[in-house]
Amino acid sequence: MKLWCAIVLVIAALQPCTGQGNLIDSINPSLPVYHDVKKVNSVLLEIIHSNSLDLKYHKVFEHPSKYHFQVIYTQINRDSNNVAHLKRHYLYPPSTRYYYPASLVKLPLVALALEKIDSLNKIYGITKDTRLAVDSAYKCETVEYRDTTAKNKYPSIAHFIKQMLLVSDNYAYSRIYEFLGPKYINRRLHEMGYSDAMINQRFNVHCDSTANRHTNPFTFLTDDSAVLYKQPADSNMASIQNVAEHTIIGKGYREDAKVKTARDFRRNNYMPFKNENDILLSIIFPNSFPVKNRFRLTDGDYTFLYTYMGMLPRESDYPHYDRKSYADNLKKYIYYGMTDTISDSAIGNIRSMNIVGRAYGFLADCTYMIDTTTHSEFCLSVLMYLNERNVLNDGKYEYKTIGLPFMSDLGHAVMEYENKRKKKHPADLNKFKNLWVKKNL
């Protein structure tokens, strides 16, 4: 087995605001190869080694570059006022190498959608629950006037967000993308400090890069069909190329039953994995980030996000998802892994508020986990590329044999560590306790 050589650096990542939490980084800048894990002052390495994960998944640890392997563990310490102070532990230095984020981009978009709705509310009185209609103005665009899965049978921004967070619905994502438009999305993300972010595509195979520059007109209506606000169709003529390194992935790409040359993802969605992790942290712990790095959300927006980020599909009434078609672990990779049925007693205490990505062999989960019984909490983000054949779009990936088992094992290992870790001030997690009480959610 190959071992690693690591040096731990601790640097201040963000300057805390007065009276608020702070955030510190702990990075292992050189992996592999170290000779004695006991000499390495790294909590994350200690957890991995003490649970023999480096032995069980030795192929991944011996070839981290091949697996695009990234792990970020954020330790949370509360003070006497329950303010969270965060310390991120990186297994490897943050990377700018391209990976396909897939559904990870849904988290910043749902936050931006709520932010935009709040700004429109001040002028037009619309909310996330306001009925809307979607028209078309360019090729590949589709219309939508009704939604039979909604309680009132009409589409709304809130309903799209629920579908995205509950079952990672790609159709709903495309609607939110159209509502925001790539100009707004990328401008706001860049303003918030995510300067390498590039979100420029729907999740619709029928829309090419030109079509994705154009977005549909939206109309917001009262229940009796009076128009409150009309958002016209829009277009984005700015560059849509991302700035990631090594954007050509794989040795081939399967399309129309033929394997073609490797695919260049230069014009696809991209956000550094570190940024995905930070967006999750900024939503869970907004006061630990400077104001300019936060979304402009209300307390009600945050509660809404926490509720549907942590909910299982079967717990929702509108939209309704049956357990047979939508397993409990559909978008809960870390800690739950291959466990498709989670007991009610377990979900009563342990919750994962998260976002996942899964496509072309890339598997990712960014989660904030809590155990209200032990007052334990932590954030954990894992990215892996699980494509031994290195052929994209053929559906033959090692999600079930390597990725999901590893994410489950690491999640359990970190939770066990947190349950045993001595904390000066146990976390008060009461604000989460009643979020998932059955009430026609």
Buried (B, 14 or more C-beta within 10 A) or exposed (E): EEBBBBEBEEEEBBEBEEEBBBBBBBBBEEBBEBEEBEEBEBBBBBBBBEBEBBEBBEEBBBEBEEBBBBBBBBBBBBEEEBBBBBBBBBBBBBBBBBBBBBBBBBBBBBBBBBBBBBEBBEEBEBBBBBBBBBBBEBEBBBEBEEBEBBEEEBBBBBBBBBBBBBBBBBBBBBBBBBBBBBBBBBEBBEEBBBEBBBBBBBBBEEBEEEBBBBBBBBBBBEEEEEEBBEBEBBEBEEEBBBBBEEBEBBEBBBEEEEBEEBBEBBBBBBBBBBBBBBBBBBBBBBBBBBEEBBBBBEEEBBBBBBBBBBBBBBBBEBBEBEEEEBBBBBBBBBBBBBBEEBEEEBBEEBBBBBBBBBBBBBBBBBBBBBBBEBBBBBBBBBBBBBBBBEBBBBEEBBBEEBBBBBBBBBBBBBBBBBEEEEBEEEBEBEEBEEBBEEEEB
